[in-house]
Amino acid sequence: MSTAPRNFETFTSFSPISEVGPHRAADYWALPEGEPVELVRGRLIMSPSPSALHQTVISYLIRILQRAEDATGGFMFVSPMDVIFSEDTILQPDLLYISKDRCGIVGERINGPPDLAIEILSPGTSRRDRTEKLDLYAKYDVPEYWIVDPAAQHFEFLILDRGRYTIMQSVDERYQSSLLPEVEIDLAAFWKEVDRRLPKK
């Protein structure tokens, strides 16, 4: 177990972390339950509280993944749910989905890469989701990664191909995963529901 003091950090870089920090899984497990922290390459990185828009987007994505879960027997989880990638990296995607065929990685925590990780951008996490997490999800072989930008009402659907992510395009405002056919989304209807739910300013 590391004897390094628990110094929480925030991610402000424009590129992935280049050096592994002093913390390891044992330090992370010693934190109080519910601490808004992830273990990112040996560093304890804090996240700010999510906004109402962020949580509204999550609530509708949960419905979509629940339909996929019900149809096939897969597993959907919402943050905070620890995904153990290595001794120095334990992340909490906003949402994740695991196919029925890979249910063996589901335990008290998720032991290995999910089939799909989803991150919803917010001002405090946007840079980390687009750089550090993008790099880590590719490194640890997460087959599909969605980056959702609520402010721009935009999805990036990324499929891992030989260690790098390739952007997949929606067709007629609809997207169906090529890796997880049960996961599909009507984009126009999705953003319409988000707009309807949020209070008007």
C-alpha positions in Angstrom: 0.0 0.0 0.0 1.2 3.5 -0.8 2.2 5.7 2.1 1.8 8.9 -0.1 -0.6 11.5 1.4 -4.0 11.6 -0.3 -3.7 14.7 -2.3 -6.7 15.1 -4.5 -6.2 16.7 -7.9 -8.2 18.2 -10.7 -7.5 17.5 -14.4 -6.6 20.6 -16.3 -4.2 19.3 -19.0 -4.7 19.3 -22.7 -3.0 15.9 -23.1 -3.1 12.6 -21.1 -1.0 12.3 -17.9 2.5 11.3 -18.9 3.8 9.9 -15.5 2.1 7.5 -13.2 1.4 9.1 -9.8 2.0 7.6 -6.3 -1.4 6.2 -5.5 -2.6 2.6 -6.1 -5.8 0.7 -5.6 -5.3 0.2 -1.9 -5.3 4.0 -1.4 -8.5 4.3 -3.4 -10.3 1.6 -1.5 -9.3 3.4 1.8 -11.3 6.5 0.8 -14.7 7.2 2.3 -17.6 5.6 0.3 -19.1 8.0 -2.2 -16.0 10.3 -2.4 -16.2 12.0 -5.9 -12.8 10.7 -6.9 -11.3 8.4 -9.6 -7.9 6.8 -9.6 -6.3 8.0 -12.8 -2.8 6.7 -13.6 -1.9 6.8 -9.9 -3.5 10.1 -9.2 -6.7 10.8 -7.2 -8.7 13.1 -9.4 -11.8 14.8 -8.1 -15.0 15.6 -10.0 -17.4 18.5 -9.4 -21.0 17.8 -8.7 -23.0 17.4 -11.9 -25.5 20.0 -13.2 -29.2 19.5 -13.7 -28.7 19.3 -17.5 -26.0 16.6 -17.0 -28.4 14.5 -14.8 -31.3 15.0 -17.1 -29.2 13.6 -20.0 -28.2 10.6 -17.8 -31.8 9.9 -16.9 -32.8 9.5 -20.5 -29.7 7.5 -21.4 -30.6 5.1 -18.6 -33.9 4.4 -20.2 -32.2 3.5 -23.5 -29.7 1.2 -21.9 -32.4 -0.4 -19.7 -34.3 -1.4 -22.9 -31.1 -3.0 -24.2 -30.6 -4.7 -20.8 -34.1 -6.0 -20.8 -33.9 -7.3 -24.4 -30.7 -9.3 -24.1 -29.9 -9.8 -20.4 -27.0 -7.4 -20.5 -26.0 -5.1 -17.6 -26.4 -1.3 -17.3 -24.8 0.7 -14.5 -24.8 4.4 -13.6 -22.0 6.2 -11.7 -20.7 5.9 -9.1 -19.7 2.3 -10.2 -16.0 1.4 -10.0 -14.4 -0.1 -13.1 -11.1 -1.6 -12.2 -8.7 -1.4 -15.2 -5.4 -1.8 -13.3 -3.6 -1.2 -10.0 -3.2 2.5 -10.8 -6.5 3.2 -12.7 -10.0 2.8 -11.4 -12.6 4.9 -13.2 -16.3 5.7 -12.9 -17.9 6.2 -16.3 -21.2 8.2 -16.1 -22.9 5.2 -17.6 -21.6 1.8 -18.7 -23.1 -1.3 -20.4 -21.9 -4.9 -20.4 -23.2 -7.5 -22.8 -24.7 -10.8 -21.5 -21.7 -12.7 -22.9 -19.3 -10.8 -20.7 -21.3 -10.8 -17.4 -18.4 -12.6 -15.7 -16.7 -9.2 -15.1 -19.6 -8.0 -13.0 -19.0 -8.5 -9.3 -19.0 -6.1 -6.3 -17.3 -3.9 -8.9 -16.6 -4.1 -12.6 -13.4 -6.1 -13.2 -12.2 -5.1 -16.6 -13.4 -3.0 -19.5 -17.2 -2.6 -20.2 -18.5 -3.0 -23.7 -19.7 0.6 -23.7 -18.6 3.6 -21.6 -20.5 6.8 -21.8 -19.3 10.2 -20.5 -21.5 13.3 -20.4 -19.5 16.5 -20.7 -19.6 19.3 -18.2 -17.4 22.3 -17.8 -15.5 20.6 -15.0 -14.9 17.3 -16.8 -14.9 18.0 -20.5 -11.1 18.2 -20.9 -10.6 15.0 -19.0 -13.3 13.1 -20.9 -11.9 14.1 -24.3 -8.2 13.5 -23.5 -7.4 11.4 -20.4 -10.4 9.1 -20.5 -10.3 8.8 -24.3 -6.7 7.6 -24.0 -7.4 5.2 -21.1 -10.5 3.7 -22.6 -8.5 2.9 -25.7 -5.5 1.6 -23.7 -7.7 -0.8 -21.8 -9.7 -1.9 -24.8 -13.2 -0.5 -24.2 -14.8 -1.4 -27.5 -17.2 1.5 -27.7 -17.2 5.0 -26.1 -19.8 7.7 -26.3 -19.0 11.3 -25.6 -22.2 13.3 -25.0 -22.1 17.1 -25.2 -25.4 18.4 -23.7 -24.6 22.1 -24.4 -24.2 21.4 -28.1 -26.8 18.6 -28.1 -24.2 16.3 -29.8 -23.1 12.7 -29.5 -19.7 11.3 -30.6 -20.0 7.5 -31.1 -16.5 6.0 -31.0 -15.6 2.4 -31.9 -12.2 1.0 -31.1 -10.2 -0.1 -34.1 -6.6 -1.4 -33.7 -6.1 0.6 -30.5 -7.6 3.9 -31.7 -11.1 5.2 -31.8 -13.0 5.8 -35.0 -16.0 8.1 -35.1 -19.2 6.4 -36.3 -21.9 8.5 -37.9 -25.6 8.4 -37.2 -28.0 7.8 -40.1 -31.2 9.8 -40.4 -30.8 11.0 -36.8 -30.6 7.5 -35.5 -27.7 5.5 -34.2 -27.4 1.7 -33.7 -24.2 0.2 -32.3 -22.5 -2.1 -34.7 -21.0 -4.0 -31.7 -24.1 -4.0 -29.5 -27.2 -4.1 -31.9 -29.6 -3.9 -28.9 -28.2 -0.4 -28.2 -29.9 2.2 -30.4 -31.0 5.8 -30.0 -33.3 8.2 -31.9 -31.2 11.4 -31.5 -33.9 13.9 -32.4 -36.4 12.3 -30.0 -33.7 12.2 -27.3 -32.9 15.9 -27.4 -36.6 16.8 -27.7 -37.2 14.9 -24.4 -34.3 16.6 -22.7 -35.6 20.0 -23.8 -39.1 19.2 -22.6 -37.9 18.0 -19.2 -35.7 21.0 -18.3 -37.3 24.1 -16.9 -37.5 27.0 -19.2 -35.4 30.0 -18.3 
